[in-house]
C-alpha cells in the first residue's frame, strides 16, 4: 500500500476524502495534518478526528497545524460548509486526543522515517507543507510526490466559472496562502496540481440510484454523504461540492483517474486583482523557463471516479 499523509482543512469534501482514503484499502495513512482553510484550525482539527471516530480508525494520529497563512491574515471562505463545517451532520464531539506534535513536525518526522515513500495529499492551503520545507529543506528530496487540490489553469470553462477564491480567477487553497503555494510550487518536489479544471466538474453528479443507495445504507459515512448532498443542493450548489477533495485521493490511489500534462506555472502573490492566480505559460515561444514545471490535471474519468466513491462509502 502507498504510504500517505493527508494534509487537510475539513470541510465536508475533506471529510469525504478521508473516508475514501481509509476505505479504499489501497492507502496506508500515516497521519492526518490539519490547518486553517475552509474553517479555523481548531474546527478542522476537531472535524478530522470526528471522521476517524466515525470510521473507528483512531489509531491514525491527527496533528494540528498552521492557524494562519505564512505572512498574511486568513480570509473568510465565502462558501459555507455549514455551522459544523461538515454540512450540518453534527457528528459527536471526538474523544481521541490530538497528537502532541505540530503538523509541521509531523510532516518532517514522517517523511524522514519513510524517505522516498510518502505521498502527501494536500486538500487545503499549502501552509503546513511550505513551513515544513522552510524549516527542514532536506525533506524536499525525500517526498515521493505531492498531490494537491490547487490552482486553476484555464484548460476548460470550469477553471474560471467555478472559481473559489476571493479574486475573479483564483482557487481557494492558493488564494488563502499564495506565499506558501509559491514555495511548494517552486521547491522542485514532484508536484501534481489538480485544479478547478478537473476537481469541480458538473459531470460529477449522483444518480437517483446512488442517492437511494445512500439513503438505504446503515453506514454512518453513507448518511454523512447523503446529508452533505442535501445541504449543498438545498443552497443552490451542485453535488460535486461534496467530494471535490476526493480527486486528490483518487489520484494518489491510481493516477489513471486523471489525464495530466506538464506546464510551467507561477503563483501571483502581489496584485489585489489576481492574488492567488496560478499563471500557466502555454506559449510556443518565449516561455518563461524560470517558472517551475509541474504536473497539471487536464481531465478525469468522472464516471469511474464517482462510481468508486459510492462503492467505498457503501461497503
BAZA-450025 format. One line per field, with one value per residue: z, x, y of N, C-alpha, C, O in turn. Coordinates in steps of 0.05 Angstrom, whole numbers, plus 5000, padded with zeros to 4 digits. Example, Ala and Ser with C-alpha at 12.3 -4.5 7.8 and 13.67 -1.06 7.14 Angstrom:
2
n.w <- c(5156/5142)
n.u <- c(5264/5257)
n.v <- c(4886/4955)
ca.w <- c(5156/5143)
ca.u <- c(5246/5273)
ca.v <- c(4910/4979)
c.w <- c(5156/5157)
c.u <- c(5264/5258)
c.v <- c(4934/5001)
o.w <- c(5169/5161)
o.u <- c(5285/5268)
o.v <- c(4934/5023)
This chain:
315
n.w <- c(5000/4987/5023/5058/5075/5096/5087/5109/5113/5140/5134/5089/5041/5048/5090/5066/5032/5067/5085/5036/5027/5072/5067/5020/5020/4995/5011/5060/5111/5144/5176/5193/5179/5199/5184/5180/5135/5100/5148/5215/5246/5294/5290/5242/5260/5298/5266/5233/5269/5285/5238/5237/5283/5269/5232/5261/5265/5299/5310/5277/5277/5289/5274/5294/5257/5222/5240/5213/5150/5120/5117/5118/5136/5152/5104/5100/5083/5029/5015/5048/5091/5128/5196/5229/5197/5168/5135/5165/5191/5243/5276/5333/5386/5385/5421/5419/5428/5403/5367/5401/5371/5329/5265/5225/5246/5247/5192/5175/5208/5192/5137/5140/5167/5130/5078/5011/5004/5020/4999/4995/5005/4992/5013/5026/5038/5027/5071/5117/5092/5064/5106/5131/5092/5093/5144/5146/5097/5074/5070/5022/4978/4994/4993/4961/4927/4917/4917/4901/4913/4879/4850/4785/4718/4667/4628/4614/4616/4668/4701/4711/4714/4761/4800/4863/4899/4928/4889/4820/4787/4818/4858/4918/4956/4941/4941/4996/5019/4985/4985/5010/4972/4929/4949/4952/4899/4874/4896/4874/4887/4867/4839/4834/4809/4818/4794/4792/4743/4737/4786/4799/4770/4731/4713/4754/4786/4826/4814/4815/4833/4862/4903/4928/4946/4983/5019/5038/5063/5122/5139/5173/5145/5095/5108/5123/5073/5044/5072/5064/5008/5007/5036/5003/4954/4971/4979/4930/4903/4866/4869/4864/4898/4946/4944/4924/4942/4942/4893/4894/4929/4899/4856/4881/4896/4845/4790/4739/4740/4725/4670/4653/4642/4630/4654/4658/4714/4749/4813/4833/4879/4892/4865/4878/4846/4821/4860/4884/4836/4791/4743/4681/4634/4569/4520/4453/4441/4472/4525/4596/4624/4676/4709/4751/4731/4732/4744/4716/4723/4671/4651/4674/4691/4703/4711/4730/4774/4807/4813/4841/4890/4911/4916/4955/4999/5011/5024)
n.u <- c(5017/5007/5042/5017/5007/4953/4938/4898/4836/4784/4715/4670/4682/4736/4729/4701/4742/4778/4748/4745/4800/4812/4776/4789/4828/4876/4912/4960/4951/4990/4988/4944/4943/4926/4899/4886/4836/4784/4757/4773/4833/4824/4772/4777/4813/4784/4743/4770/4783/4732/4715/4751/4736/4684/4694/4720/4777/4818/4871/4902/4943/4925/4949/4952/4959/4981/4952/4944/4956/5023/5045/5004/4938/4885/4835/4763/4723/4679/4645/4602/4608/4572/4548/4577/4619/4615/4572/4526/4522/4534/4566/4585/4623/4693/4731/4782/4850/4888/4950/5012/5050/5064/5034/5071/5118/5102/5098/5151/5178/5152/5164/5219/5223/5205/5236/5229/5182/5134/5073/5041/4978/4949/4897/4880/4900/4971/5002/5022/5057/5092/5117/5142/5179/5210/5230/5257/5292/5315/5277/5252/5274/5261/5208/5159/5117/5075/5007/4959/4898/4893/4898/4881/4876/4857/4844/4794/4725/4708/4750/4747/4693/4678/4708/4737/4766/4775/4785/4775/4795/4817/4835/4812/4848/4899/4892/4884/4935/4980/5035/5055/5039/5071/5122/5120/5106/5152/5192/5214/5197/5164/5106/5036/4983/4917/4870/4814/4797/4791/4772/4723/4675/4616/4599/4605/4558/4509/4469/4398/4395/4443/4433/4389/4413/4449/4413/4390/4430/4461/4509/4548/4580/4556/4508/4529/4549/4501/4472/4507/4501/4448/4451/4484/4456/4409/4424/4431/4476/4518/4522/4576/4606/4610/4650/4698/4752/4764/4785/4841/4857/4839/4874/4924/4915/4908/4936/4914/4863/4863/4877/4937/4984/5048/5069/5091/5087/5069/5057/5015/5028/5021/4985/4923/4880/4890/4909/4933/4925/4941/4987/4993/5041/5033/5055/5082/5131/5183/5176/5173/5225/5242/5200/5170/5165/5109/5062/4998/4928/4884/4837/4788/4768/4708/4662/4681/4707/4665/4634/4670/4676/4624/4620/4659/4640/4593/4609)
n.v <- c(4976/5045/5095/5150/5219/5257/5322/5372/5410/5402/5420/5390/5362/5349/5315/5273/5257/5236/5192/5163/5151/5118/5076/5053/5013/5015/5052/5070/5106/5149/5194/5248/5314/5380/5445/5517/5538/5522/5530/5555/5528/5502/5481/5450/5412/5386/5365/5329/5289/5273/5246/5203/5176/5163/5124/5087/5089/5107/5099/5128/5184/5252/5314/5379/5439/5496/5557/5603/5636/5640/5693/5731/5755/5710/5697/5699/5645/5647/5607/5564/5509/5495/5503/5469/5457/5411/5402/5405/5356/5345/5310/5268/5299/5292/5241/5223/5244/5300/5294/5302/5327/5383/5397/5411/5390/5336/5324/5331/5292/5244/5240/5236/5188/5152/5156/5176/5148/5171/5198/5260/5283/5341/5378/5427/5495/5507/5515/5485/5447/5480/5508/5466/5453/5499/5499/5450/5438/5392/5352/5357/5329/5279/5268/5230/5247/5303/5313/5357/5392/5445/5509/5538/5531/5542/5504/5489/5512/5507/5520/5574/5589/5564/5588/5592/5623/5689/5726/5743/5700/5660/5602/5573/5547/5563/5618/5630/5624/5646/5654/5609/5571/5586/5574/5517/5503/5520/5489/5443/5393/5332/5350/5351/5385/5389/5424/5471/5459/5404/5387/5408/5392/5388/5339/5305/5280/5255/5197/5180/5129/5124/5161/5137/5090/5109/5130/5083/5056/5031/5051/5099/5135/5136/5161/5210/5230/5232/5271/5314/5322/5336/5384/5418/5421/5442/5494/5514/5497/5450/5377/5360/5390/5365/5327/5346/5346/5293/5279/5286/5245/5201/5205/5195/5142/5118/5141/5139/5158/5210/5252/5283/5338/5369/5432/5501/5542/5600/5632/5683/5733/5786/5824/5856/5844/5795/5761/5700/5674/5622/5622/5597/5585/5576/5584/5578/5600/5637/5623/5629/5604/5604/5593/5544/5475/5436/5382/5379/5372/5355/5330/5283/5216/5217/5187/5137/5155/5175/5129/5097/5124/5120/5064/5054/5083/5055/5004)
ca.w <- c(5000/4986/5048/5052/5095/5086/5098/5102/5128/5138/5107/5082/5020/5061/5106/5048/5021/5088/5083/5012/5032/5092/5059/4994/5024/4978/5023/5087/5120/5167/5193/5182/5190/5195/5183/5173/5107/5099/5174/5232/5251/5317/5280/5223/5275/5311/5246/5224/5290/5283/5216/5245/5302/5254/5217/5280/5257/5318/5312/5259/5291/5278/5284/5289/5245/5219/5245/5196/5128/5128/5121/5116/5151/5139/5094/5107/5060/5021/5012/5074/5095/5150/5222/5240/5177/5157/5122/5186/5200/5273/5287/5361/5393/5387/5446/5414/5431/5382/5371/5415/5351/5310/5239/5210/5257/5238/5164/5174/5220/5177/5113/5148/5175/5105/5056/4984/5004/5028/4983/5012/4992/5004/5007/5034/5032/5028/5093/5133/5076/5058/5130/5136/5073/5102/5169/5142/5068/5066/5064/4995/4962/5006/4988/4937/4910/4929/4900/4915/4902/4878/4826/4764/4696/4642/4608/4606/4628/4697/4714/4718/4722/4788/4816/4892/4914/4930/4866/4798/4774/4837/4872/4946/4971/4934/4950/5025/5026/4959/4991/5015/4947/4914/4960/4945/4870/4865/4912/4859/4894/4846/4847/4817/4816/4808/4797/4788/4716/4739/4812/4803/4744/4734/4708/4780/4795/4836/4802/4834/4845/4882/4926/4943/4959/5007/5038/5049/5076/5151/5144/5180/5124/5074/5118/5121/5046/5036/5084/5050/4983/5014/5045/4982/4934/4984/4978/4902/4891/4854/4887/4863/4920/4969/4940/4909/4952/4936/4869/4901/4940/4877/4840/4896/4893/4817/4773/4714/4742/4715/4648/4661/4624/4643/4647/4675/4728/4770/4832/4838/4907/4896/4854/4891/4826/4813/4882/4885/4810/4782/4716/4664/4609/4548/4494/4436/4441/4493/4551/4619/4634/4705/4723/4757/4715/4749/4731/4718/4715/4648/4650/4692/4686/4724/4716/4747/4799/4823/4820/4861/4916/4921/4925/4980/5021/5017/5032)
ca.u <- c(5000/5022/5042/5007/4998/4931/4940/4871/4821/4756/4706/4655/4695/4759/4719/4696/4767/4789/4732/4754/4827/4812/4760/4798/4845/4899/4929/4968/4951/5008/4979/4927/4952/4904/4906/4866/4829/4755/4750/4797/4846/4812/4749/4786/4826/4761/4728/4786/4780/4705/4714/4766/4719/4661/4704/4735/4805/4830/4899/4916/4946/4917/4967/4942/4980/4981/4927/4943/4975/5050/5052/4981/4914/4868/4810/4739/4713/4652/4628/4597/4605/4554/4556/4596/4639/4611/4546/4505/4519/4535/4577/4592/4649/4713/4744/4811/4866/4906/4978/5029/5066/5052/5032/5096/5136/5092/5105/5180/5185/5142/5179/5246/5221/5200/5246/5222/5158/5110/5057/5026/4954/4944/4870/4875/4923/4996/5017/5037/5079/5112/5132/5159/5201/5227/5243/5275/5293/5324/5255/5241/5283/5253/5179/5153/5101/5053/4983/4944/4876/4908/4901/4862/4895/4845/4842/4765/4709/4705/4772/4741/4665/4675/4729/4730/4780/4761/4791/4759/4805/4834/4825/4812/4871/4922/4886/4887/4963/4995/5064/5060/5037/5095/5145/5117/5108/5180/5210/5226/5185/5145/5081/5013/4962/4890/4857/4786/4792/4783/4761/4696/4663/4587/4593/4605/4531/4499/4444/4377/4402/4463/4420/4373/4431/4459/4390/4383/4453/4464/4536/4547/4592/4536/4489/4544/4549/4474/4466/4523/4488/4423/4460/4494/4435/4389/4434/4434/4502/4517/4532/4605/4619/4613/4672/4720/4779/4767/4801/4869/4859/4836/4899/4944/4908/4911/4939/4899/4838/4865/4896/4953/5005/5068/5067/5106/5066/5076/5036/5013/5027/5021/4963/4897/4861/4896/4922/4928/4922/4963/4990/5005/5054/5028/5064/5100/5157/5189/5165/5189/5237/5247/5177/5172/5150/5093/5042/4972/4905/4870/4810/4786/4748/4689/4644/4695/4712/4641/4627/4689/4669/4599/4626/4674/4622/4572/4620)
ca.v <- c(5000/5071/5110/5177/5238/5274/5349/5379/5431/5393/5415/5365/5347/5337/5293/5251/5248/5218/5167/5149/5141/5097/5053/5042/4990/5019/5072/5068/5134/5151/5216/5269/5340/5399/5474/5537/5538/5525/5539/5557/5503/5487/5465/5429/5390/5371/5350/5306/5268/5263/5227/5179/5162/5152/5101/5070/5088/5126/5094/5147/5209/5278/5335/5406/5455/5526/5571/5626/5635/5646/5721/5749/5749/5690/5707/5683/5630/5655/5583/5553/5480/5492/5512/5450/5452/5384/5401/5402/5328/5346/5285/5272/5311/5270/5235/5218/5268/5308/5287/5323/5340/5402/5385/5415/5370/5310/5321/5327/5266/5222/5238/5226/5160/5136/5172/5167/5132/5186/5216/5279/5293/5367/5383/5454/5512/5492/5527/5465/5435/5501/5513/5443/5456/5521/5491/5427/5435/5365/5334/5361/5307/5253/5265/5216/5264/5319/5315/5378/5407/5471/5524/5540/5533/5550/5483/5488/5534/5503/5533/5601/5591/5554/5600/5590/5643/5714/5743/5732/5676/5644/5578/5580/5538/5580/5645/5633/5627/5645/5652/5580/5557/5593/5558/5489/5501/5525/5473/5421/5368/5323/5364/5347/5404/5383/5449/5472/5448/5376/5380/5420/5386/5382/5311/5290/5284/5229/5188/5174/5103/5130/5174/5117/5071/5123/5132/5057/5045/5036/5061/5128/5152/5140/5181/5235/5239/5239/5297/5334/5327/5351/5410/5436/5425/5460/5521/5522/5488/5424/5356/5356/5405/5347/5308/5359/5338/5264/5276/5283/5218/5183/5205/5180/5114/5109/5164/5137/5172/5238/5258/5306/5347/5385/5460/5519/5557/5619/5639/5711/5740/5815/5840/5851/5834/5768/5747/5672/5662/5605/5631/5577/5595/5556/5595/5562/5613/5657/5613/5636/5579/5606/5583/5515/5456/5418/5365/5393/5357/5366/5318/5260/5195/5225/5165/5117/5169/5176/5101/5087/5137/5108/5037/5054/5093/5035/4978)
c.w <- c(5000/5013/5042/5077/5082/5101/5090/5121/5128/5150/5102/5061/5030/5077/5089/5035/5042/5087/5059/5016/5050/5083/5033/4998/5008/4990/5052/5098/5146/5186/5178/5196/5182/5195/5178/5143/5103/5126/5191/5240/5275/5308/5260/5238/5289/5290/5235/5244/5290/5261/5224/5265/5289/5240/5235/5272/5274/5322/5295/5273/5275/5291/5275/5279/5244/5223/5228/5171/5137/5134/5121/5133/5137/5129/5103/5082/5053/5018/5039/5073/5119/5176/5234/5221/5163/5147/5141/5193/5231/5285/5317/5365/5396/5414/5443/5416/5405/5388/5387/5395/5336/5282/5223/5219/5248/5209/5162/5185/5204/5151/5119/5156/5151/5081/5029/4982/5009/5006/5002/4995/5006/4995/5014/5025/5038/5051/5109/5117/5070/5083/5137/5117/5082/5126/5165/5112/5058/5059/5036/4977/4971/5002/4961/4917/4927/4909/4914/4899/4902/4851/4807/4739/4669/4621/4599/4621/4658/4713/4725/4727/4751/4806/4845/4909/4915/4911/4842/4786/4792/4848/4901/4960/4965/4944/4979/5032/5001/4964/4996/4989/4930/4923/4950/4915/4861/4879/4896/4867/4871/4854/4825/4826/4802/4814/4793/4761/4718/4765/4817/4777/4747/4727/4733/4793/4802/4822/4824/4848/4867/4907/4942/4958/4985/5028/5053/5066/5106/5158/5151/5159/5100/5083/5117/5093/5037/5047/5071/5023/4987/5021/5021/4961/4945/4983/4949/4889/4880/4872/4886/4886/4944/4968/4924/4916/4947/4911/4874/4912/4918/4860/4855/4894/4866/4799/4747/4716/4728/4692/4655/4639/4641/4634/4667/4687/4748/4788/4837/4868/4913/4889/4869/4872/4820/4835/4883/4858/4803/4752/4700/4639/4588/4521/4479/4437/4465/4520/4573/4632/4664/4721/4728/4738/4734/4731/4736/4708/4692/4646/4668/4682/4707/4730/4735/4774/4818/4831/4842/4889/4927/4931/4951/5004/5029/5028/5062)
c.u <- c(5017/5019/5035/5002/4975/4932/4915/4859/4791/4736/4694/4670/4722/4751/4714/4722/4781/4774/4742/4781/4827/4797/4769/4814/4871/4920/4935/4971/4967/5000/4960/4937/4931/4915/4882/4861/4800/4745/4775/4807/4835/4789/4758/4799/4805/4747/4743/4783/4752/4703/4728/4749/4695/4669/4719/4764/4822/4860/4916/4918/4936/4934/4956/4965/4975/4953/4923/4961/5003/5056/5028/4958/4897/4842/4787/4727/4684/4633/4626/4595/4586/4565/4578/4619/4636/4582/4523/4501/4521/4543/4585/4620/4669/4724/4774/4826/4881/4934/4992/5046/5050/5052/5057/5117/5128/5100/5135/5188/5176/5157/5207/5245/5218/5210/5239/5196/5132/5098/5042/5002/4946/4916/4861/4897/4949/5014/5034/5061/5100/5129/5150/5184/5221/5243/5263/5276/5301/5301/5245/5249/5274/5223/5175/5138/5083/5031/4964/4919/4884/4907/4878/4877/4883/4843/4813/4750/4707/4726/4765/4711/4661/4697/4721/4745/4764/4771/4779/4768/4823/4819/4830/4838/4896/4917/4890/4916/4980/5025/5072/5059/5062/5119/5143/5119/5137/5200/5226/5215/5167/5117/5059/4991/4936/4873/4827/4778/4781/4768/4733/4680/4634/4580/4594/4578/4519/4472/4423/4383/4423/4451/4404/4391/4443/4437/4386/4406/4453/4491/4535/4560/4574/4516/4503/4543/4521/4466/4482/4511/4463/4430/4467/4472/4414/4398/4440/4460/4498/4530/4562/4619/4624/4638/4695/4747/4784/4784/4830/4874/4858/4862/4922/4940/4915/4912/4923/4871/4839/4885/4911/4972/5025/5066/5083/5086/5079/5052/5037/5010/5024/4996/4937/4876/4865/4910/4913/4923/4946/4965/5006/5016/5052/5039/5083/5128/5159/5178/5184/5200/5242/5223/5179/5155/5135/5074/5014/4950/4890/4841/4811/4765/4726/4670/4656/4700/4688/4632/4645/4682/4644/4604/4640/4656/4603/4583/4626)
c.v <- c(5025/5084/5139/5193/5254/5300/5363/5400/5424/5412/5387/5349/5335/5313/5268/5240/5229/5191/5151/5136/5116/5072/5040/5016/4992/5037/5067/5096/5136/5173/5233/5295/5361/5428/5491/5536/5543/5537/5542/5529/5487/5470/5444/5406/5373/5354/5326/5283/5256/5241/5201/5163/5149/5126/5081/5067/5108/5120/5114/5173/5233/5300/5362/5424/5484/5538/5595/5621/5644/5675/5740/5739/5728/5702/5689/5671/5638/5631/5570/5522/5475/5501/5494/5445/5425/5381/5395/5372/5326/5319/5290/5284/5288/5266/5231/5245/5275/5297/5309/5338/5361/5389/5388/5394/5341/5305/5315/5299/5243/5218/5227/5197/5142/5151/5160/5151/5147/5203/5234/5289/5319/5376/5412/5472/5497/5502/5508/5455/5456/5507/5490/5444/5478/5513/5469/5422/5407/5346/5335/5337/5280/5248/5251/5233/5281/5321/5334/5387/5436/5484/5523/5547/5539/5529/5479/5510/5531/5517/5560/5604/5583/5565/5601/5610/5669/5735/5729/5706/5659/5620/5582/5572/5554/5609/5650/5638/5625/5643/5623/5565/5562/5577/5530/5485/5503/5507/5452/5394/5359/5332/5361/5366/5396/5407/5447/5460/5419/5370/5391/5417/5377/5353/5294/5296/5257/5222/5184/5147/5106/5142/5154/5097/5084/5125/5106/5045/5051/5049/5091/5146/5156/5161/5209/5246/5247/5266/5319/5342/5344/5380/5428/5441/5444/5489/5530/5514/5459/5403/5352/5369/5387/5330/5320/5347/5308/5260/5272/5255/5197/5182/5191/5150/5103/5133/5163/5150/5199/5239/5283/5314/5364/5414/5477/5539/5575/5625/5669/5717/5770/5829/5835/5840/5804/5752/5718/5659/5646/5610/5610/5589/5573/5564/5576/5573/5632/5649/5622/5610/5580/5596/5553/5498/5437/5401/5376/5374/5370/5356/5294/5240/5198/5203/5144/5129/5168/5148/5090/5099/5124/5080/5036/5063/5071/5009/4976)
o.w <- c(5012/5025/5023/5098/5059/5125/5066/5142/5118/5173/5109/5063/5021/5076/5096/5030/5034/5089/5062/5008/5045/5092/5025/4980/5008/4981/5068/5094/5167/5210/5153/5220/5160/5205/5172/5127/5104/5126/5183/5240/5276/5317/5261/5229/5292/5295/5229/5236/5295/5265/5218/5263/5296/5237/5226/5272/5263/5337/5298/5282/5251/5315/5251/5290/5264/5210/5227/5173/5159/5153/5123/5144/5112/5144/5113/5062/5070/5017/5051/5055/5129/5178/5247/5227/5147/5151/5134/5199/5242/5301/5325/5349/5409/5430/5462/5407/5388/5411/5385/5402/5331/5277/5209/5203/5242/5203/5148/5172/5201/5143/5103/5151/5151/5064/5025/4961/5004/4995/5022/4975/5029/4971/5009/5007/5052/5051/5113/5128/5072/5081/5146/5125/5078/5129/5177/5102/5035/5046/5026/4961/4958/5008/4941/4894/4950/4886/4936/4874/4922/4831/4811/4738/4649/4597/4578/4637/4672/4736/4745/4744/4765/4826/4851/4932/4904/4915/4844/4776/4783/4848/4909/4975/4983/4954/4987/5049/4996/4947/4987/4984/4917/4906/4941/4906/4842/4873/4905/4855/4858/4874/4802/4849/4778/4836/4790/4758/4702/4767/4836/4763/4764/4733/4733/4809/4786/4819/4848/4872/4888/4929/4967/4980/5005/5052/5076/5081/5115/5181/5137/5156/5087/5066/5111/5090/5023/5033/5067/5016/4972/5013/5020/4951/4930/4987/4945/4867/4885/4887/4905/4894/4961/4988/4913/4899/4949/4908/4861/4906/4917/4852/4842/4891/4863/4793/4734/4696/4719/4693/4663/4618/4664/4611/4690/4673/4763/4778/4845/4881/4936/4904/4873/4880/4816/4829/4882/4856/4808/4736/4706/4624/4589/4501/4491/4435/4476/4536/4570/4647/4676/4745/4711/4731/4752/4707/4759/4687/4694/4640/4675/4667/4727/4754/4754/4795/4841/4854/4860/4909/4951/4952/4969/5025/5053/5040/5072)
o.u <- c(5039/4998/5046/4994/4978/4928/4909/4871/4775/4739/4704/4671/4730/4765/4720/4723/4793/4787/4746/4785/4840/4803/4759/4813/4887/4942/4917/4992/4959/5005/4959/4937/4920/4937/4860/4880/4791/4726/4796/4793/4836/4786/4748/4797/4808/4741/4731/4780/4748/4689/4718/4749/4686/4653/4729/4775/4837/4873/4940/4898/4938/4933/4953/4987/4965/4934/4901/4978/5006/5071/5032/4959/4895/4829/4791/4723/4667/4609/4646/4582/4585/4589/4597/4638/4653/4570/4504/4478/4510/4529/4589/4638/4663/4727/4789/4817/4885/4941/4984/5057/5026/5069/5065/5131/5145/5109/5143/5204/5191/5164/5218/5265/5227/5193/5244/5189/5110/5112/5031/5006/4937/4912/4839/4913/4949/5038/5057/5084/5124/5154/5173/5206/5245/5267/5284/5263/5294/5305/5232/5232/5280/5213/5185/5145/5076/5035/4954/4920/4884/4913/4858/4890/4898/4841/4808/4762/4705/4722/4775/4705/4644/4703/4699/4737/4742/4767/4773/4752/4841/4795/4851/4850/4912/4935/4900/4922/4993/5039/5093/5076/5072/5134/5163/5133/5145/5224/5247/5223/5155/5106/5063/4982/4934/4862/4816/4755/4764/4754/4719/4674/4627/4559/4584/4575/4519/4455/4429/4377/4422/4457/4405/4384/4446/4443/4380/4402/4446/4495/4522/4552/4575/4507/4490/4536/4518/4454/4471/4510/4458/4416/4458/4469/4401/4381/4451/4466/4478/4548/4573/4641/4642/4647/4711/4762/4807/4796/4844/4895/4873/4871/4937/4959/4927/4892/4919/4858/4818/4907/4899/4975/5019/5062/5087/5070/5097/5029/5058/4991/5024/4985/4930/4856/4846/4923/4890/4919/4969/4948/5030/5001/5068/5032/5097/5148/5139/5170/5209/5187/5247/5226/5190/5133/5147/5072/5007/4952/4884/4823/4833/4747/4726/4661/4644/4698/4690/4625/4635/4682/4644/4594/4633/4658/4596/4569/4634)
o.v <- c(5025/5085/5151/5182/5262/5301/5367/5407/5440/5421/5366/5324/5313/5292/5246/5216/5209/5170/5127/5113/5097/5050/5020/4999/4973/5039/5060/5109/5126/5171/5234/5297/5360/5433/5481/5534/5566/5553/5533/5509/5463/5447/5421/5383/5349/5331/5306/5260/5233/5221/5179/5138/5128/5108/5061/5044/5124/5135/5116/5185/5234/5303/5367/5424/5496/5530/5607/5604/5654/5681/5764/5717/5729/5716/5667/5684/5636/5635/5564/5511/5452/5506/5504/5430/5418/5360/5381/5364/5307/5308/5313/5279/5268/5285/5235/5265/5258/5292/5333/5359/5358/5372/5369/5382/5325/5282/5296/5285/5223/5196/5211/5182/5119/5159/5136/5142/5137/5221/5225/5302/5318/5381/5420/5465/5477/5499/5513/5454/5450/5510/5495/5438/5475/5519/5469/5403/5400/5326/5317/5327/5259/5226/5260/5235/5273/5329/5329/5389/5450/5471/5509/5568/5541/5536/5466/5525/5552/5525/5569/5621/5593/5552/5611/5614/5670/5759/5705/5690/5646/5619/5592/5588/5559/5622/5671/5655/5605/5631/5614/5548/5544/5567/5519/5467/5489/5510/5444/5374/5375/5323/5367/5364/5396/5410/5426/5452/5411/5350/5383/5436/5360/5344/5271/5314/5239/5240/5183/5144/5093/5133/5155/5089/5070/5122/5105/5026/5072/5056/5107/5169/5176/5178/5229/5270/5267/5282/5341/5365/5363/5399/5451/5463/5459/5507/5551/5523/5446/5409/5341/5361/5393/5318/5305/5339/5299/5239/5257/5242/5178/5160/5176/5135/5082/5145/5184/5153/5209/5227/5304/5301/5371/5420/5469/5551/5568/5624/5679/5707/5778/5845/5812/5828/5790/5732/5712/5635/5654/5602/5605/5603/5554/5552/5560/5559/5640/5666/5621/5597/5559/5591/5539/5506/5424/5405/5382/5362/5394/5371/5284/5248/5184/5200/5135/5116/5161/5143/5076/5084/5117/5072/5020/5051/5069/4994/4955)
